[in-house]
Amino acid sequence: MDRGWRRSGTLLYMPDVSRSCCPHYTIRYEQQLCSKVSIKVLNHINRLPSADFKPSRDQRQALNRWNRFVLGDKYIQELERKHPKTKAEKKAQESYFNLPTTVHASELSTLKPDIIPEHNFAVTLEPDTFTEEKYALFANYQKHVHHEQGSEISRPGFKRFLCSSPLHRHPDPADGKDLGSYHQCYRLDGRLIALAVLDRLPHAVSGVYFLYHSDFAKWSFGKLSALREAALAGEGGYRYYYMGYYIHSCKKMRYKGDYRPQYVLDYASGGWDVLDQEMRGCMEGRGWASMSRERARKERNGAGVSAEEEGESEERAVNANGTATALSTPVPSSGEQAADATTRDDHDELEDDTDELVLHPTPTAACASGLSLLELGMPGILTLEEVLGRVDLDAMKLFLGGKGGDVHEMRDLVSWGEEDDDDGDGDGDGDDRPLPQQLKRMSGMMKTIAEFAAVVGSEVARGIVVDFSRG
């Protein structure tokens, strides 16, 4: 996810921001980890110490309005009479907004047993398995919110989309946190009224999908669910909360930017930048936004780069047959940042003053070209040079199945390697050939694995076992 990936059902995908009319940006909160005792600091974000996570006024109002509806006026009055707050509690309530406490304020499990609320409200984390109850809610949501026809809504579609996660539920061996895919179910008086599909990862909670019954459309469940999931991440000891993609060009998706501070993945550097007005301006003024490129551009302009030098950079970005070369830039892990610095600078020099040149600049043209990702280039994936420099493809692990369950290396495959390993220098190592020609000489299997390493990154590629026994 820190490289820009998302999950939809059993599919894992990553958008190509350089060829998209509406670039998708990975965004996240960063929680300040703390003990359950000091629950107050769950409301703080540690990337900008002065920028505490405080829900906006309308977000707080939505949460308080729902709590009042569930509890009822009678419960609230009785609570004030039977269990009045101390002066210290009132002062604390006035000085800061306690998100976890407010999120759970109307849940049946937190209420005073001697007072009866207007409604019984419960939120539970359950396995992401199929039930008719969940499907009925899904069908209502798709029909009334997304306006799908009955023929477009099916049980197999629901199972495939929201129930068949490849992430298995199990405790984290390191610290015992719950991992895997879950359904967070909202029930009012025993009725399932909303459902969140969540992935709980070692470092984060990821919101995959959310749906609610049309009877409750006026209660702003989108806001309620985002606040609850942010609280869940903090309470569970997860460092980040991911809301999915932020699509600035789509007005319906801009609401995610209202939960502040959010941080946006820079596909060029692998870093994270706050989603502020400067970032929004970059999203509006560029084909795809990258603050590291903006900073590099400003440095070049400040250093007095001439228009002729900029023109030479553009000229170098055109290959022999006159088509623009792709500017592939990696999204490295923290351990890869330093190694990527020189490469990123080289790529910055290939930009023009508005947008980078892109080979086959539309998705249709890129697919029709028949070129591999390593030839096309795509922001967020490694180049062939970076793959060969960081990953020993021959030593990557694979599993072929069988009773023994042995793990092999790629070099053990008969179809592995290059078609002709002679580069003309007599040593048979093939290392001196230009990179594009190295790619052309790779076997189909080697090229596929090289592409795989490019998109998942060097750390994953070095540690993963590719399962060849499945289909």
Secondary structure, 3 states (H helix, E strand, C coil): CCCCCEEECCEEECCCHHHCCCCCEEEEEEECCCCCCCHHHHHCECCCCCCCCCCCHHHHHHHHHHHHHHHHHHHHHHHHHHCCCCHHHHHHHHHCCCHHHHHCCCCHHHCCCCCCCCCCEEEEEEECCCCHHHHHHHHHHHHHCCCCCHHHCCHHHHHHHHHCCCCCCEECCCCCCEEEEEEEEEEECCEEEEEEEEEECCCEEEEEEEEECHHHHHHCHHHHHHHHHHHHHHHCCCCEEEEEEECCCCHHHHHHHHCCCCEEECCCCCCEEECCHHHHHHHHHCCCCCHHHHHHHHHHHHCCCCHHHHHHHHHHCECCCCCECCCCCECCCHHHHHHHHHHHHHHHCCCCCCCCCCCCCCHHHHHHHCCCHHHHCCCECCCHHHHHHHCCHHHCEEECCCCCCCEEEHHHCCCCCECCCCCCCCCCCCCCCCHHHHHHHECHHHHHHHHHHHHHCHHHHHHCEEECCCC
